[in-house]
Amino acid sequence: MTLAYPRTRSRYSAGLTWCLGAPISAALIFSAVACSSSDSVPNSGSAGHPGAGSGGTTNGAGGSTAGGSAGTANLAGGAGSGGILGVSGGGVGGIASGGTAPGGAGGTAGAATGGTGGVGGGGDAGSPGGVAGAPPATWTEHWFEHNQVLKLVDSNDWVVLYFDDDVDRSKTDWILPFMTKVWKYTVTHYGQYTDGQRDGRLFAIYHQGKYSGGHPSTYFDASHDYRNVSDVGPGPFPDGDYDISSHEVSHIVEGASRGVHNSPAFGLWHDSKWAEFYQYDLYVGLGLSNDAKRVFDKFSNTSDDFPQAGTHWFRDWFYPLWKDHGGVNVMVKYYQLLADHFPKNGHDYSRDMNFGEFVHFMSGAAGTNLKAQATTAFGWPADRDAQFVQAQKDFPNLGY
């Protein structure tokens, strides 16, 4: 399967354009793109923004990479006035006003977040999985126009950090701790990114003064030596410059979740729409309330011309799904449903999905028919309705 995406500008960092290149065989590589702003943001609660309760946490007590007992979502404190509780660890539908929310019934062995219909919201995953070994002291790039000899800066059980020679290391002490939290959160909820043999860690690459933008790669891809990669530039990288790195990790999630390669919905949500859900939930989950508020405002004010002019993907689609259907777990279940039901050729999805199929699978993830929500967010032309009806016939066991 050959996927081709255009080079596009990144507004996450200044400098010359560099993101993504020509057609790539059997690889899923995305460009880093930010969006324009318009319209207004809904009123936020006194806790700072919807989704961040005062003192609220998201990690449940149970669950592990080996599945097991049900998890619980610990909600310490209520939402701010007019706000919404920051739940991302409980089971779908398990949202309570204060107190605790019941988690899903633990997952299958090797998965951090459980299987279809049983999304566990447990605590940290035990490891990223795979066979790690000592990372090489140098790594010569051989993708796109990259040709740097990268130097190993540091590593731990979760993340391997590489810089090119021009990165100012005096400003980068925050990167390894932050990316470790990012990868732990990702694996805990979305599962491991390894076939059991390939290294399940995240390889985070940083460039100074070159390669503006970023791209990901996954353990499926020979192009980056079968490693889960976030590769970004052009710097500098002051403390708190989180967005481009977390954006690229979102593409690893969509491109390699649940042991299946590629993203059938990429042609629909393009670059950055799914990433907006991922980043907002991530920052809430990590307790980064100021960053969660910042991206909430940014994403809520962002409009796009796909699938129609004036579409607000985050405001009218992804945030309502997060708020009303279990936080992170609605997308955890979406990726599990894809892996269980969408057509595959070996370990690759064999085709893209149409919009009716997308709404059908998201309805399965939410546990309710989302046609009305999709109509509000995207419009509902006759051909989409026909696709939706056909999708219900083609995939009848999605559980709503």
C-alpha positions as a Markdown table, in Angstrom:
| # | Residue | x | y | z |
|---|---|---|---|---|
| 1 | Met | 0.0 | 0.0 | 0.0 |
| 2 | Thr | 1.4 | 3.4 | -1.0 |
| 3 | Leu | 0.4 | 6.5 | 0.8 |
| 4 | Ala | 1.3 | 10.0 | -0.5 |
| 5 | Tyr | 0.9 | 13.2 | 1.4 |
| 6 | Pro | 1.9 | 16.7 | 0.3 |
| 7 | Arg | 4.6 | 18.9 | 1.8 |
| 8 | Thr | 2.9 | 21.5 | 4.0 |
| 9 | Arg | 4.0 | 24.3 | 6.2 |
| 10 | Ser | 4.3 | 23.9 | 9.9 |
| 11 | Arg | 3.2 | 26.8 | 12.2 |
| 12 | Tyr | 4.5 | 25.1 | 15.3 |
| 13 | Ser | 8.0 | 26.5 | 14.8 |
| 14 | Ala | 9.5 | 29.3 | 12.7 |
| 15 | Gly | 11.8 | 28.8 | 9.8 |
| 16 | Leu | 11.8 | 27.2 | 6.4 |
| 17 | Thr | 9.2 | 24.6 | 5.5 |
| 18 | Trp | 10.0 | 21.0 | 6.0 |
| 19 | Cys | 7.5 | 18.3 | 6.9 |
| 20 | Leu | 6.8 | 15.4 | 4.6 |
| 21 | Gly | 7.8 | 14.1 | 1.2 |
| 22 | Ala | 7.0 | 12.0 | -1.8 |
| 23 | Pro | 5.1 | 8.7 | -1.9 |
| 24 | Ile | 6.4 | 6.2 | 0.6 |
| 25 | Ser | 5.8 | 2.5 | 0.2 |
| 26 | Ala | 4.4 | 0.7 | 3.2 |
| 27 | Ala | 5.0 | 3.6 | 5.5 |
| 28 | Leu | 2.8 | 6.1 | 7.2 |
| 29 | Ile | 4.5 | 9.5 | 7.5 |
| 30 | Phe | 2.7 | 12.7 | 8.2 |
| 31 | Ser | 3.4 | 16.4 | 8.1 |
| 32 | Ala | 3.1 | 18.7 | 11.1 |
| 33 | Val | 0.5 | 21.3 | 10.4 |
| 34 | Ala | -1.2 | 23.9 | 12.5 |
| 35 | Cys | -4.5 | 25.6 | 11.6 |
| 36 | Ser | -6.1 | 29.0 | 11.2 |
| 37 | Ser | -8.3 | 30.6 | 13.9 |
| 38 | Ser | -11.8 | 32.0 | 13.8 |
| 39 | Asp | -14.9 | 32.3 | 15.8 |
| 40 | Ser | -15.1 | 32.2 | 19.6 |
| 41 | Val | -14.4 | 29.7 | 22.4 |
| 42 | Pro | -17.1 | 28.4 | 24.7 |
| 43 | Asn | -17.1 | 29.8 | 28.2 |
| 44 | Ser | -14.7 | 27.9 | 30.4 |
| 45 | Gly | -15.2 | 27.0 | 34.1 |
| 46 | Ser | -13.4 | 28.6 | 37.0 |
| 47 | Ala | -11.0 | 25.7 | 37.0 |
| 48 | Gly | -9.4 | 27.3 | 34.0 |
| 49 | His | -11.1 | 25.4 | 31.1 |
| 50 | Pro | -13.6 | 22.6 | 30.5 |
| 51 | Gly | -12.1 | 19.3 | 31.4 |
| 52 | Ala | -9.8 | 20.3 | 34.2 |
| 53 | Gly | -11.4 | 19.9 | 37.6 |
| 54 | Ser | -9.6 | 21.5 | 40.5 |
| 55 | Gly | -7.0 | 18.9 | 41.5 |
| 56 | Gly | -8.6 | 16.3 | 39.2 |
| 57 | Thr | -6.5 | 13.3 | 38.1 |
| 58 | Thr | -7.0 | 10.8 | 35.3 |
| 59 | Asn | -5.1 | 7.7 | 36.1 |
| 60 | Gly | -7.1 | 4.8 | 37.5 |
| 61 | Ala | -5.9 | 2.4 | 40.1 |
| 62 | Gly | -6.2 | -0.9 | 38.3 |
| 63 | Gly | -5.3 | -2.3 | 35.0 |
| 64 | Ser | -1.8 | -3.0 | 33.5 |
| 65 | Thr | -0.1 | -4.1 | 30.4 |
| 66 | Ala | -1.3 | -7.6 | 31.2 |
| 67 | Gly | -4.9 | -6.7 | 31.5 |
| 68 | Gly | -6.5 | -8.0 | 34.7 |
| 69 | Ser | -8.8 | -6.3 | 37.1 |
| 70 | Ala | -11.0 | -3.3 | 36.3 |
| 71 | Gly | -9.6 | 0.2 | 36.7 |
| 72 | Thr | -11.1 | 3.1 | 38.5 |
| 73 | Ala | -10.7 | 6.8 | 37.5 |
| 74 | Asn | -9.7 | 8.9 | 40.5 |
| 75 | Leu | -11.4 | 12.3 | 40.4 |
| 76 | Ala | -9.9 | 14.4 | 43.1 |
| 77 | Gly | -12.1 | 17.5 | 43.3 |
| 78 | Gly | -14.9 | 18.8 | 41.2 |
| 79 | Ala | -15.1 | 20.8 | 38.1 |
| 80 | Gly | -14.8 | 24.5 | 38.0 |
| 81 | Ser | -18.0 | 26.5 | 37.8 |
| 82 | Gly | -19.4 | 25.8 | 34.3 |
| 83 | Gly | -16.6 | 23.3 | 33.7 |
| 84 | Ile | -16.4 | 19.6 | 33.0 |
| 85 | Leu | -14.6 | 17.0 | 35.1 |
| 86 | Gly | -11.3 | 15.9 | 33.6 |
| 87 | Val | -12.0 | 12.2 | 33.1 |
| 88 | Ser | -9.7 | 10.3 | 30.8 |
| 89 | Gly | -9.0 | 7.2 | 32.8 |
| 90 | Gly | -12.5 | 5.6 | 33.5 |
| 91 | Gly | -14.5 | 3.3 | 31.4 |
| 92 | Val | -16.7 | 4.7 | 28.6 |
| 93 | Gly | -19.7 | 6.3 | 30.3 |
| 94 | Gly | -18.2 | 6.0 | 33.7 |
| 95 | Ile | -18.2 | 9.7 | 34.6 |
| 96 | Ala | -19.2 | 10.8 | 38.1 |
| 97 | Ser | -19.5 | 14.2 | 39.6 |
| 98 | Gly | -16.7 | 13.9 | 42.1 |
| 99 | Gly | -15.8 | 10.7 | 43.8 |
| 100 | Thr | -14.8 | 7.8 | 41.5 |
| 101 | Ala | -15.9 | 6.5 | 38.1 |
| 102 | Pro | -15.9 | 2.8 | 37.3 |
| 103 | Gly | -13.3 | 1.7 | 34.8 |
| 104 | Gly | -13.6 | -0.8 | 32.1 |
| 105 | Ala | -13.0 | -4.4 | 32.7 |
| 106 | Gly | -9.2 | -4.8 | 32.1 |
| 107 | Gly | -7.7 | -5.6 | 28.8 |
| 108 | Thr | -6.1 | -8.4 | 27.0 |
| 109 | Ala | -2.5 | -9.5 | 27.8 |
| 110 | Gly | 0.1 | -7.1 | 26.4 |
| 111 | Ala | -2.4 | -4.2 | 25.9 |
| 112 | Ala | -2.3 | -1.3 | 28.3 |
| 113 | Thr | -5.9 | -0.3 | 27.8 |
| 114 | Gly | -8.1 | -3.4 | 27.2 |
| 115 | Gly | -10.0 | -4.7 | 24.3 |
| 116 | Thr | -13.3 | -3.8 | 22.6 |
| 117 | Gly | -16.0 | -3.1 | 25.0 |
| 118 | Gly | -13.6 | -3.4 | 28.0 |
| 119 | Val | -11.4 | -0.4 | 28.0 |
| 120 | Gly | -9.5 | -0.4 | 31.2 |
| 121 | Gly | -8.4 | 3.0 | 32.6 |
| 122 | Gly | -5.7 | 1.6 | 34.9 |
| 123 | Gly | -2.5 | 3.0 | 36.1 |
| 124 | Asp | 0.8 | 3.3 | 34.3 |
| 125 | Ala | 1.8 | 0.6 | 31.9 |
| 126 | Gly | 4.7 | -1.5 | 33.1 |
| 127 | Ser | 6.9 | -1.0 | 30.1 |
| 128 | Pro | 6.7 | 0.0 | 26.4 |
| 129 | Gly | 7.4 | -3.6 | 25.4 |
| 130 | Gly | 9.6 | -5.2 | 22.8 |
| 131 | Val | 13.3 | -6.0 | 22.9 |
| 132 | Ala | 15.1 | -2.7 | 23.8 |
| 133 | Gly | 18.8 | -3.3 | 24.0 |
| 134 | Ala | 21.3 | -0.5 | 24.3 |
| 135 | Pro | 20.6 | 2.4 | 21.8 |
| 136 | Pro | 23.5 | 3.2 | 19.4 |
| 137 | Ala | 25.7 | 6.1 | 20.3 |
| 138 | Thr | 25.1 | 7.5 | 16.8 |
| 139 | Trp | 22.3 | 7.1 | 14.3 |
| 140 | Thr | 22.8 | 8.3 | 10.7 |
| 141 | Glu | 19.6 | 9.6 | 9.2 |
| 142 | His | 18.7 | 8.1 | 5.8 |
| 143 | Trp | 15.1 | 9.5 | 5.2 |
| 144 | Phe | 13.9 | 12.3 | 3.0 |
| 145 | Glu | 16.6 | 15.0 | 2.9 |
| 146 | His | 17.8 | 14.1 | 6.3 |
| 147 | Asn | 21.5 | 13.1 | 6.5 |
| 148 | Gln | 22.6 | 14.1 | 9.9 |
| 149 | Val | 24.7 | 11.9 | 12.2 |
| 150 | Leu | 22.6 | 12.0 | 15.3 |
| 151 | Lys | 24.1 | 11.7 | 18.7 |
| 152 | Leu | 22.6 | 9.8 | 21.6 |
| 153 | Val | 21.9 | 12.3 | 24.4 |
| 154 | Asp | 20.1 | 10.2 | 27.0 |
| 155 | Ser | 17.7 | 7.3 | 27.3 |
| 156 | Asn | 15.6 | 5.5 | 29.8 |
| 157 | Asp | 13.2 | 2.6 | 29.7 |
| 158 | Trp | 10.7 | 4.6 | 27.7 |
| 159 | Val | 12.4 | 7.2 | 25.5 |
| 160 | Val | 15.7 | 7.4 | 23.5 |
| 161 | Leu | 16.7 | 11.0 | 22.9 |
| 162 | Tyr | 18.9 | 12.0 | 19.9 |
| 163 | Phe | 20.1 | 15.5 | 18.9 |
| 164 | Asp | 22.0 | 16.7 | 15.9 |
| 165 | Asp | 25.2 | 18.6 | 16.6 |
| 166 | Asp | 23.6 | 22.1 | 16.4 |
| 167 | Val | 21.1 | 21.7 | 19.2 |
| 168 | Asp | 21.7 | 24.0 | 22.1 |
| 169 | Arg | 21.7 | 21.5 | 25.0 |
| 170 | Ser | 21.6 | 24.2 | 27.6 |
| 171 | Lys | 17.9 | 24.6 | 27.0 |
| 172 | Thr | 16.8 | 21.0 | 26.6 |
| 173 | Asp | 16.8 | 19.4 | 30.1 |
| 174 | Trp | 13.0 | 19.3 | 30.1 |
| 175 | Ile | 12.7 | 17.1 | 26.9 |
| 176 | Leu | 13.5 | 13.6 | 28.3 |
| 177 | Pro | 11.2 | 13.9 | 31.4 |
| 178 | Phe | 8.4 | 15.4 | 29.3 |
| 179 | Met | 8.6 | 12.9 | 26.5 |
| 180 | Thr | 8.8 | 10.0 | 29.0 |
| 181 | Lys | 5.5 | 11.2 | 30.5 |
| 182 | Val | 4.0 | 11.5 | 27.1 |
| 183 | Trp | 5.0 | 8.0 | 26.0 |
| 184 | Lys | 4.0 | 6.4 | 29.3 |
| 185 | Tyr | 0.5 | 8.1 | 29.1 |
| 186 | Thr | 0.2 | 7.0 | 25.4 |
| 187 | Val | 1.2 | 3.3 | 26.1 |
| 188 | Thr | -1.0 | 3.2 | 29.2 |
| 189 | His | -4.1 | 4.2 | 27.3 |
| 190 | Tyr | -3.6 | 3.3 | 23.7 |
| 191 | Gly | -1.4 | 0.2 | 24.1 |
| 192 | Gln | 2.1 | -0.8 | 23.2 |
| 193 | Tyr | 3.8 | 0.0 | 19.9 |
| 194 | Thr | 5.8 | -3.1 | 19.2 |
| 195 | Asp | 5.3 | -6.6 | 17.7 |
| 196 | Gly | 7.0 | -8.0 | 20.8 |
| 197 | Gln | 10.4 | -8.0 | 19.2 |
| 198 | Arg | 11.0 | -4.5 | 17.9 |
| 199 | Asp | 11.8 | -1.8 | 20.4 |
| 200 | Gly | 8.6 | -0.3 | 21.9 |
| 201 | Arg | 10.3 | 2.9 | 23.1 |
| 202 | Leu | 9.9 | 6.3 | 21.6 |
| 203 | Phe | 12.9 | 7.6 | 19.7 |
| 204 | Ala | 12.7 | 11.4 | 19.9 |
| 205 | Ile | 14.9 | 13.3 | 17.4 |
| 206 | Tyr | 15.6 | 17.1 | 17.6 |
| 207 | His | 17.3 | 19.3 | 15.0 |
| 208 | Gln | 18.5 | 22.9 | 15.3 |
| 209 | Gly | 18.3 | 25.3 | 12.5 |
| 210 | Lys | 17.1 | 22.8 | 9.9 |
| 211 | Tyr | 14.1 | 20.7 | 8.8 |
| 212 | Ser | 11.3 | 23.0 | 9.9 |
| 213 | Gly | 8.3 | 21.0 | 11.1 |
| 214 | Gly | 8.2 | 17.4 | 12.0 |
| 215 | His | 7.3 | 13.8 | 11.0 |
| 216 | Pro | 6.7 | 10.5 | 12.7 |
| 217 | Ser | 7.5 | 6.9 | 11.9 |
| 218 | Thr | 6.5 | 3.6 | 13.5 |
| 219 | Tyr | 7.9 | 0.2 | 14.4 |
| 220 | Phe | 6.3 | -1.0 | 11.1 |
| 221 | Asp | 8.5 | 1.2 | 8.9 |
| 222 | Ala | 11.9 | 0.2 | 7.5 |
| 223 | Ser | 12.4 | 3.9 | 6.6 |
| 224 | His | 13.4 | 4.7 | 10.2 |
| 225 | Asp | 14.8 | 1.3 | 11.1 |
| 226 | Tyr | 11.6 | 0.0 | 12.6 |
| 227 | Arg | 11.5 | 2.5 | 15.4 |
| 228 | Asn | 8.7 | 4.7 | 16.8 |
| 229 | Val | 10.0 | 8.2 | 15.9 |
| 230 | Ser | 9.1 | 11.8 | 16.5 |
| 231 | Asp | 11.6 | 13.9 | 14.4 |
| 232 | Val | 11.3 | 17.6 | 14.8 |
| 233 | Gly | 13.0 | 20.9 | 14.0 |
| 234 | Pro | 14.2 | 23.6 | 13.6 |
| 235 | Gly | 14.3 | 24.7 | 17.3 |
| 236 | Pro | 15.3 | 26.2 | 19.6 |
| 237 | Phe | 13.4 | 24.1 | 22.2 |
| 238 | Pro | 12.7 | 26.2 | 25.3 |
| 239 | Asp | 11.0 | 24.6 | 28.3 |
| 240 | Gly | 7.3 | 24.3 | 27.6 |
| 241 | Asp | 7.6 | 23.9 | 23.8 |
| 242 | Tyr | 5.5 | 20.8 | 23.9 |
| 243 | Asp | 3.2 | 21.0 | 20.9 |
| 244 | Ile | 5.2 | 19.8 | 17.9 |
| 245 | Ser | 6.6 | 16.8 | 19.7 |
| 246 | Ser | 3.3 | 15.7 | 21.1 |
| 247 | His | 1.7 | 16.3 | 17.7 |
| 248 | Glu | 4.1 | 13.8 | 16.1 |
| 249 | Val | 3.4 | 11.2 | 18.8 |
| 250 | Ser | -0.3 | 11.5 | 17.9 |
| 251 | His | 0.5 | 10.2 | 14.4 |
| 252 | Ile | 2.3 | 7.2 | 15.8 |
| 253 | Val | -0.9 | 6.4 | 17.7 |
| 254 | Glu | -3.1 | 6.7 | 14.6 |
| 255 | Gly | -0.6 | 4.9 | 12.4 |
| 256 | Ala | 0.2 | 1.8 | 14.4 |
| 257 | Ser | -2.4 | 1.2 | 17.1 |
| 258 | Arg | -3.4 | -2.3 | 18.2 |
| 259 | Gly | -0.9 | -4.0 | 15.9 |
| 260 | Val | -2.2 | -2.6 | 12.6 |
| 261 | His | -0.4 | -0.2 | 10.3 |
| 262 | Asn | -1.9 | 2.9 | 8.6 |
| 263 | Ser | -4.7 | 5.3 | 9.4 |
| 264 | Pro | -7.9 | 4.7 | 7.5 |
| 265 | Ala | -9.4 | 8.1 | 8.6 |
| 266 | Phe | -6.4 | 10.2 | 7.7 |
| 267 | Gly | -7.9 | 11.3 | 4.4 |
| 268 | Leu | -11.0 | 12.6 | 6.3 |
| 269 | Trp | -9.5 | 14.3 | 9.3 |
| 270 | His | -6.2 | 15.2 | 7.5 |
| 271 | Asp | -3.3 | 16.5 | 9.6 |
| 272 | Ser | -3.9 | 17.9 | 13.1 |
| 273 | Lys | -7.6 | 17.1 | 13.6 |
| 274 | Trp | -7.1 | 13.9 | 15.5 |
| 275 | Ala | -4.0 | 15.4 | 17.0 |
| 276 | Glu | -6.1 | 18.1 | 18.6 |
| 277 | Phe | -8.0 | 15.4 | 20.6 |
| 278 | Tyr | -4.8 | 13.7 | 21.5 |
| 279 | Gln | -3.0 | 16.8 | 22.7 |
| 280 | Tyr | -5.9 | 18.2 | 24.7 |
| 281 | Asp | -6.5 | 14.9 | 26.4 |
| 282 | Leu | -2.8 | 14.4 | 27.0 |
| 283 | Tyr | -2.3 | 17.7 | 28.7 |
| 284 | Val | -5.3 | 17.2 | 30.9 |
| 285 | Gly | -4.1 | 13.7 | 31.7 |
| 286 | Leu | -0.6 | 15.0 | 32.6 |
| 287 | Gly | -2.0 | 17.7 | 34.8 |
| 288 | Leu | -0.7 | 20.5 | 32.5 |
| 289 | Ser | -3.8 | 22.6 | 33.0 |
| 290 | Asn | -2.4 | 25.8 | 31.5 |
| 291 | Asp | -1.4 | 24.0 | 28.3 |
| 292 | Ala | -4.7 | 22.2 | 28.2 |
| 293 | Lys | -6.5 | 25.6 | 28.4 |
| 294 | Arg | -4.1 | 27.1 | 25.8 |
| 295 | Val | -4.8 | 24.4 | 23.2 |
| 296 | Phe | -8.5 | 24.2 | 24.1 |
| 297 | Asp | -8.8 | 27.9 | 23.2 |
| 298 | Lys | -6.7 | 27.5 | 20.1 |
| 299 | Phe | -8.4 | 24.4 | 18.8 |
| 300 | Ser | -11.9 | 25.7 | 19.6 |
| 301 | Asn | -11.2 | 28.8 | 17.5 |
| 302 | Thr | -9.8 | 26.7 | 14.6 |
| 303 | Ser | -12.0 | 26.2 | 11.5 |
| 304 | Asp | -11.3 | 24.2 | 8.4 |
| 305 | Asp | -12.7 | 23.8 | 4.9 |
| 306 | Phe | -13.0 | 20.0 | 5.1 |
| 307 | Pro | -15.4 | 18.3 | 4.8 |
| 308 | Gln | -17.1 | 21.7 | 4.3 |
| 309 | Ala | -16.2 | 25.4 | 4.8 |
| 310 | Gly | -16.4 | 26.5 | 8.4 |
| 311 | Thr | -16.0 | 23.1 | 10.0 |
| 312 | His | -14.9 | 23.2 | 13.7 |
| 313 | Trp | -13.5 | 19.7 | 14.2 |
| 314 | Phe | -12.5 | 20.1 | 17.8 |
| 315 | Arg | -15.3 | 22.4 | 19.0 |
| 316 | Asp | -18.2 | 20.5 | 17.4 |
| 317 | Trp | -16.8 | 16.9 | 17.2 |
| 318 | Phe | -13.8 | 15.8 | 19.1 |
| 319 | Tyr | -14.3 | 17.9 | 22.3 |
| 320 | Pro | -18.0 | 16.8 | 22.6 |
| 321 | Leu | -16.9 | 13.2 | 22.2 |
| 322 | Trp | -14.2 | 13.6 | 24.8 |
| 323 | Lys | -16.6 | 15.4 | 27.2 |
| 324 | Asp | -19.6 | 13.2 | 26.8 |
| 325 | His | -18.2 | 9.7 | 26.0 |
| 326 | Gly | -15.4 | 8.9 | 28.4 |
| 327 | Gly | -12.5 | 11.1 | 27.6 |
| 328 | Val | -9.5 | 9.3 | 26.2 |
| 329 | Asn | -11.4 | 6.0 | 26.1 |
| 330 | Val | -13.7 | 7.0 | 23.2 |
| 331 | Met | -10.6 | 7.0 | 20.9 |
| 332 | Val | -9.0 | 4.0 | 22.6 |
| 333 | Lys | -12.1 | 2.1 | 21.7 |
| 334 | Tyr | -12.2 | 3.6 | 18.2 |
| 335 | Tyr | -8.8 | 2.2 | 17.4 |
| 336 | Gln | -9.7 | -1.2 | 18.9 |
| 337 | Leu | -12.8 | -1.4 | 16.8 |
| 338 | Leu | -10.8 | -0.5 | 13.7 |
| 339 | Ala | -8.3 | -3.3 | 14.5 |
| 340 | Asp | -11.1 | -5.8 | 15.1 |
| 341 | His | -13.4 | -5.0 | 12.2 |
| 342 | Phe | -11.9 | -2.8 | 9.4 |
| 343 | Pro | -10.5 | -4.6 | 6.3 |
| 344 | Lys | -6.8 | -5.5 | 6.5 |
| 345 | Asn | -4.2 | -7.0 | 4.3 |
| 346 | Gly | -1.9 | -8.7 | 6.8 |
| 347 | His | -0.9 | -6.1 | 9.3 |
| 348 | Asp | -1.9 | -3.1 | 7.1 |
| 349 | Tyr | -5.4 | -1.6 | 6.7 |
| 350 | Ser | -6.2 | -2.4 | 3.2 |
| 351 | Arg | -8.1 | 0.8 | 2.3 |
| 352 | Asp | -9.2 | 4.2 | 3.6 |
| 353 | Met | -12.6 | 4.7 | 5.1 |
| 354 | Asn | -15.4 | 6.9 | 3.8 |
| 355 | Phe | -17.2 | 9.5 | 6.0 |
| 356 | Gly | -20.2 | 7.3 | 6.7 |
| 357 | Glu | -17.9 | 4.5 | 7.9 |
| 358 | Phe | -16.0 | 7.0 | 10.1 |
| 359 | Val | -19.2 | 8.1 | 11.8 |
| 360 | His | -20.3 | 4.5 | 12.2 |
| 361 | Phe | -17.1 | 3.4 | 13.8 |
| 362 | Met | -17.0 | 6.5 | 16.1 |
| 363 | Ser | -20.6 | 5.7 | 17.1 |
| 364 | Gly | -19.4 | 2.3 | 18.1 |
| 365 | Ala | -16.7 | 3.8 | 20.1 |
| 366 | Ala | -19.1 | 6.2 | 21.8 |
| 367 | Gly | -21.8 | 3.5 | 22.3 |
| 368 | Thr | -24.4 | 5.7 | 20.7 |
| 369 | Asn | -25.5 | 6.8 | 17.2 |
| 370 | Leu | -23.5 | 10.0 | 16.4 |
| 371 | Lys | -25.4 | 10.9 | 13.2 |
| 372 | Ala | -27.0 | 14.0 | 14.8 |
| 373 | Gln | -23.6 | 15.1 | 16.2 |
| 374 | Ala | -21.9 | 14.5 | 12.8 |
| 375 | Thr | -24.7 | 16.5 | 11.1 |
| 376 | Thr | -24.0 | 19.5 | 13.5 |
| 377 | Ala | -20.3 | 19.2 | 13.0 |
| 378 | Phe | -19.9 | 18.4 | 9.3 |
| 379 | Gly | -23.3 | 18.6 | 7.6 |
| 380 | Trp | -25.0 | 15.5 | 6.3 |
| 381 | Pro | -25.4 | 15.3 | 2.5 |
| 382 | Ala | -27.3 | 12.4 | 0.9 |
| 383 | Asp | -24.2 | 10.5 | -0.2 |
| 384 | Arg | -22.9 | 10.5 | 3.4 |
| 385 | Asp | -26.2 | 9.1 | 4.7 |
| 386 | Ala | -26.0 | 6.4 | 2.1 |
| 387 | Gln | -22.5 | 5.6 | 3.2 |
| 388 | Phe | -23.6 | 5.5 | 6.9 |
| 389 | Val | -26.5 | 3.1 | 6.2 |
| 390 | Gln | -24.2 | 0.9 | 4.1 |
| 391 | Ala | -21.5 | 0.9 | 6.9 |
| 392 | Gln | -24.1 | -0.3 | 9.4 |
| 393 | Lys | -24.8 | -3.2 | 7.1 |
| 394 | Asp | -21.1 | -3.9 | 6.4 |
| 395 | Phe | -20.0 | -3.7 | 10.0 |
| 396 | Pro | -23.1 | -4.7 | 12.1 |
| 397 | Asn | -21.3 | -5.6 | 15.3 |
| 398 | Leu | -19.9 | -2.3 | 16.6 |
| 399 | Gly | -22.1 | -2.2 | 19.7 |
| 400 | Tyr | -24.5 | 0.8 | 19.6 |
